[in-house]
Amino acid sequence: MNAAPHVIDTLSLGKIVQIRERLFEVAAQGRKVYRLESGDPSFTPPAHVIDAIVAAARAGKTHYIPNAGIPELRAALAHKAVHENGIADVRPQDVFVTHGAMHALFCAFHALLDVDDEVIVPDPMWTEVVENVRLARGKPVPVPLDHEHDFEYAPQAVAARVGPRTRAIFINTPHNPTGAVLSRETLLALIDIARRNDLWIVSDEAYEHVVYAPYQHHSVASLAGDWAHRVITVQSFSKSHAMAGLRVGALLVRDALLEQRLQKVLRCTINGVNSLAQWGALAALQGDRSHHAIMLAEYQKRRDVLLAALQGIDGVRVFTPRGTFFLWAEFAPELFARLGARDTDEISERLCAEGVGNTPGDAFGAAGVHAMRFAYSCETAMVEQGAEILRRVLTQGSTARTG
Ligand SMILES: Cc1ncc(COP(=O)(O)O)c(C=O)c1O
């Protein structure tokens, strides 16, 4: 009998999903819920995206399509990569349309990793990254991030974890769950480590359009020079165009063997993303893009509401998000003592009972054990009302103002 557990049994069921289910129970009891656990933009996709989907359906564009994406979308994504992301020489054949960035990660790690290959990942990190490394029979190697260094992925710490089995460095900027945005200097130093150690970089840029001034997004491959062919870029339409349910993402890859492997993984997993969603994605790239700025302004408003609610609470330290729509709050022992709570799970349950969604930080890795993530991608009024309850719950027994 094989003593090793089945790889799927090593994956978690996902705390966010469990919390969502708990909130649905609370809602079923007739209480209002505030969806601060979910990273799904409240906005609807731009009208021209919906029009393109309807027009494609009416025109009968409902047949099997090429495995790696419709040529028009691959060409538009290659054009975007060169002209907007600043990545040199991306050709349409280097672009693979995936079922969201989630599936892009699944495909990338499956195409890249051999059994027990190691991938260096930030801790905390959006859970599914580590799970996808495991699913591809790889080993995630966490590098803790901390508030003192603005949750930057420290190049020295990354270099210290490189070993004989290291295959890739995973980078995510802007970063879920902390809201950190990596500077050009940090990215250049990480690229240098990859180059010196002959490593791949998998760069997840799902939040490339959700960055607050004065911070800026830099596409890793645009800075990589002679190492750009070893950078796999992950993009998504979910956050940039509020198309989360339409499930369109992309991989940019410039390596013949990987491209061949990706064709196979795509064929055997999805055999092409839903054709109508791809026509919608094409319209999103080619049509008016004012929605990026409109959504960003609203996210900034929501961010400031949440920050105001959490600042000044004894035992709570917040990091001002520089990108994404997630706020990372760390809890000191005095908070647990004042609330009489053993751990973040207990605080999480109290918030859920009040209808306020949240995610305990350990869902994202061991470094998050005393932290919690609050998402502000739900509607502004919901963020405002949820923030008030959040402050009331976390100030219990405190002299801090609850207003
Ligand atoms: C860092 C990161 N990468 C990828 C994804 C997946 O996005 P998609 O909806 O395109 O699958 C998410 C979704 O929350 C994310 O936070």
The ligand as a Tripos MOL2 file, in Angstrom:
@<TRIPOS>MOLECULE
LIG
   16    16     1     0     0
SMALL
NO_CHARGES

@<TRIPOS>ATOM
      1 C1         -3.1220   36.7610   -7.3460 C.3       1 LIG1
      2 C2         -4.2340   36.1640   -8.1350 C.ar      1 LIG1
      3 N1         -3.9400   35.4920   -9.2520 N.ar      1 LIG1
      4 C3         -4.8950   34.9300   -9.9970 C.ar      1 LIG1
      5 C4         -6.2170   35.0260   -9.6540 C.ar      1 LIG1
      6 C5         -7.2280   34.3140  -10.5070 C.3       1 LIG1
      7 O1         -7.9830   35.1680  -11.2810 O.3       1 LIG1
      8 P1         -8.9790   34.6070  -12.3760 P.3       1 LIG1
      9 O2        -10.3370   35.0820  -11.9900 O.co2     1 LIG1
     10 O3         -8.5250   35.2190  -13.6710 O.co2     1 LIG1
     11 O4         -8.8940   33.1350  -12.4020 O.co2     1 LIG1
     12 C6         -6.5860   35.7010   -8.5050 C.ar      1 LIG1
     13 C7         -8.0030   35.7740   -8.1120 C.2       1 LIG1
     14 O5         -8.3880   36.2100   -7.0750 O.2       1 LIG1
     15 C8         -5.5660   36.2860   -7.7200 C.ar      1 LIG1
     16 O6         -5.8550   36.9330   -6.5980 O.3       1 LIG1
@<TRIPOS>BOND
     1     1     2 1
     2     2     3 ar
     3     2    15 ar
     4     3     4 ar
     5     4     5 ar
     6     5     6 1
     7     5    12 ar
     8     6     7 1
     9     7     8 1
    10     8     9 2
    11     8    10 1
    12     8    11 1
    13    12    13 1
    14    12    15 ar
    15    13    14 2
    16    15    16 1
@<TRIPOS>SUBSTRUCTURE
     1 LIG1         1 GROUP 0 **** ****
